[in-house]
Amino acid sequence: MQAEQLRTAQGAVLEGVLLLTPRVFGDDRGFFFESWNQATFDAAAGPTAFVQDNHSRSVQGVLRGLHYQRPPHPQGKLVRCLVGEIFDVAVDIRRSSPTFGQWAGVVLSAESKQQLWVPAGFAHGFLTLSPEAEVLYKTTDFWSRECERGIRWDDPQIGIAWPREGLPDGQPLLSAKDGVAPALADADLFA
Ligand SMILES: Cc1cn([C@H]2C[C@H](O)[C@@H](COP(=O)(O)OP(=O)(O)O[C@H]3O[C@@H](C)C(=O)[C@@H](O)[C@H]3O)O2)c(=O)[nH]c1=O
């Protein structure tokens, strides 16, 4: 497995976020790869304990995010796309961070099998680029309805460059909750 850091639109390394590329073994039967290996993952990201797996399916134009959980239940998320293609985004919401408010995004697809590690302290969201996409992600804490928070997907202060192919009419399909999420400046953030 190869691990690389991502850069923000401003060119800074988004410390802690990693793009993971597995070694895939293809043969006449199909393919095989280790989708998660505790030893190699921990060597790249530091000791991490996952407690929950989430699986969602979305149609083209669906945007889920930007989501995070506040302490005492912040979540790190290891995200991959099992069907189709998504644009996956991490936003640094640690007020004390030099890259506070900056974002990095990457296309994750069933074909590339790459995964994005989004540690606690980042908001996460994705846009579905293909007719349908299934996303599976491991989390380091359980879901907490009390601690979950959102930030609006199109906050100009963050300025995420969402790919146009996911937004045929310019507007994504959002949940009711995501449609009324606050801007970063008004969000209930980490220290
Ligand atoms: C996140 C979550 C939701 N649910 C329930 C609550 C709700 O009735 C239903 C759908 O929830 P949501 O609308 O919040 O699902 P969704 O918008 O897909 O939320 C997810 O978005 C991505 C971007 C993330 O990063 C995730 O952490 C999570 O926040 O599932 C759980 O039971 N467990 C969970 O862990």
The ligand as a MOL file (V3000), in Angstrom:
LIG
                    3D

  0  0  0     0  0            999 V3000
M  V30 BEGIN CTAB
M  V30 COUNTS 35 37 0 0 0
M  V30 BEGIN ATOM
M  V30 1 C -24.1400 8.6460 10.0430 0
M  V30 2 C -25.1910 7.6700 10.5720 0
M  V30 3 C -26.5190 7.8280 10.2580 0
M  V30 4 N -27.4420 6.9670 10.7310 0
M  V30 5 C -28.8490 7.1660 10.3450 0
M  V30 6 C -29.4120 8.5420 10.6540 0
M  V30 7 C -30.3790 8.8030 9.5080 0
M  V30 8 O -31.6750 8.3260 9.8310 0
M  V30 9 C -29.8380 7.9700 8.3530 0
M  V30 10 C -29.1210 8.8000 7.3030 0
M  V30 11 O -28.1490 9.6290 7.9740 0
M  V30 12 P -27.4660 10.8520 7.2630 0
M  V30 13 O -28.4770 11.5700 6.4570 0
M  V30 14 O -26.7310 11.6200 8.3060 0
M  V30 15 O -26.4490 10.1200 6.2890 0
M  V30 16 P -25.2590 10.7740 5.4440 0
M  V30 17 O -25.6900 12.1130 4.9550 0
M  V30 18 O -24.8060 9.7890 4.4470 0
M  V30 19 O -24.1390 10.9950 6.5440 0
M  V30 20 C -22.8250 10.5930 6.3340 0
M  V30 21 O -22.2270 11.5200 5.4320 0
M  V30 22 C -20.8350 11.3200 5.1700 0
M  V30 23 C -20.3520 12.4360 4.2780 0
M  V30 24 C -20.0320 11.1550 6.4100 0
M  V30 25 O -18.8940 11.6060 6.5220 0
M  V30 26 C -20.6340 10.3020 7.4550 0
M  V30 27 O -19.9260 10.3890 8.6780 0
M  V30 28 C -22.0920 10.6050 7.6910 0
M  V30 29 O -22.2090 11.8740 8.3160 0
M  V30 30 O -28.9400 7.0230 8.9320 0
M  V30 31 C -27.0800 5.9060 11.5280 0
M  V30 32 O -27.9590 5.0960 11.9490 0
M  V30 33 N -25.7760 5.7100 11.8270 0
M  V30 34 C -24.8050 6.5560 11.3840 0
M  V30 35 O -23.5890 6.3380 11.6700 0
M  V30 END ATOM
M  V30 BEGIN BOND
M  V30 1 1 1 2
M  V30 2 2 2 3
M  V30 3 1 2 34
M  V30 4 1 3 4
M  V30 5 1 4 5
M  V30 6 1 4 31
M  V30 7 1 5 6
M  V30 8 1 5 30
M  V30 9 1 6 7
M  V30 10 1 7 8
M  V30 11 1 7 9
M  V30 12 1 9 10
M  V30 13 1 9 30
M  V30 14 1 10 11
M  V30 15 1 11 12
M  V30 16 2 12 13
M  V30 17 1 12 14
M  V30 18 1 12 15
M  V30 19 1 15 16
M  V30 20 2 16 17
M  V30 21 1 16 18
M  V30 22 1 16 19
M  V30 23 1 19 20
M  V30 24 1 20 21
M  V30 25 1 20 28
M  V30 26 1 21 22
M  V30 27 1 22 23
M  V30 28 1 22 24
M  V30 29 2 24 25
M  V30 30 1 24 26
M  V30 31 1 26 27
M  V30 32 1 26 28
M  V30 33 1 28 29
M  V30 34 2 31 32
M  V30 35 1 31 33
M  V30 36 1 33 34
M  V30 37 2 34 35
M  V30 END BOND
M  V30 END CTAB
M  END
